[in-house]
């Protein structure tokens, strides 16, 4: 009798398991594949081409596994369970290079690639040399990775090594050190970027170092809404949303280079429609842009050319209160040799090269030659 009960339990267990697997399989067949993995901010893998050569080479199965993983129903729920296991059960410090920290939230370990940093510094030096004959005041700065501000030691980014390499290549120009002006709380918890509402002292230090007066006596800080940054989707962990705050800088007019018409068109400093887009940080100066111009007629004639990455989108409005014109240039999206087509550089102006570690670890995206 006992054997019959045991056998019945095994049969029922197998039946339940089979039904569950079958139901999941059926749902995966019925449910359409997502066009975008919004939480992860990427396009999912597509169903691979089926051919004799792809099967014989083994490439079909490899690509099919990527497609199946990206299209799997309840994907985010399973990713969340996996993250909980890694951090809360196995007590690991990171998962595939992504970490969770009490003081700085979620992030990604970024090492200082000495060779890459040197190459990036050399590209910046090449760009700076072009302007040296125009009596420009040239400066450079480094935005440290937020991991160095964690309450516990986070291996990876080496600020001392990074600054040493930059100094070795760019030492003829003044270095504006901002690492000691930044705190852990200045960064978003779910993203790599800093919070504009918390970097007024950083902007003030930069302006003072360039002998420019800090414009607004007091900043008016406004709240646009809640958002989740890049790392929330990658780790799928429950965490409180960040608040996107922005500052009012009166009298600033903004124009963007239209990459289709190659003409400058007016636009807002803060594009709030993008707060609900795939990357809410694009609210600041519309995110990735080759050239953006901020003009402030209330200020005496003085110009700044800001060679920047995405951090510059939130920094630039704070600097615009002290210049008649700030031109943002992102060499990831426009080649240095093409700038004369769109910008009339004014001799005697200020130039600031300011980049984060993510860009300096990838020198190939800094376009300084044809």
Buried (B, 14 or more C-beta within 10 A) or exposed (E): EEEEEEEEEEEEEEEEEEEEEEEEEEEBEEEEBEEEBEBBBEEBBEEBEEEEEBEEEEBBEEBBEEBEEBBBEEBBEEBBEEBBEBBEEEEEEBBEEBBBBEBBBBBBBBBBBEEBBBBBBBBBBEBBEBBEEEEBBBBBBBBBBBBBBBEEEBEBBBBEBBBEBBBEBBEEBBBBEBBEBBBBEBBBBBBBBBBBBBBBBBBBBBBEBBEBEBBBEEBEEEEBBEBBBBBBBBBBBEBEBBBBBBBBBEEBBBBBBEEEEEEBEEBEBBBEEBBEBBBBBBBBBBBEBBBBBBBBEEBEEBBBBBBBBBBBBBBBBBBBBBBBBBBBBBBBBBEBEEBEEBBEBBEEBBBBBBBBBBBBBBBEBBBBEE
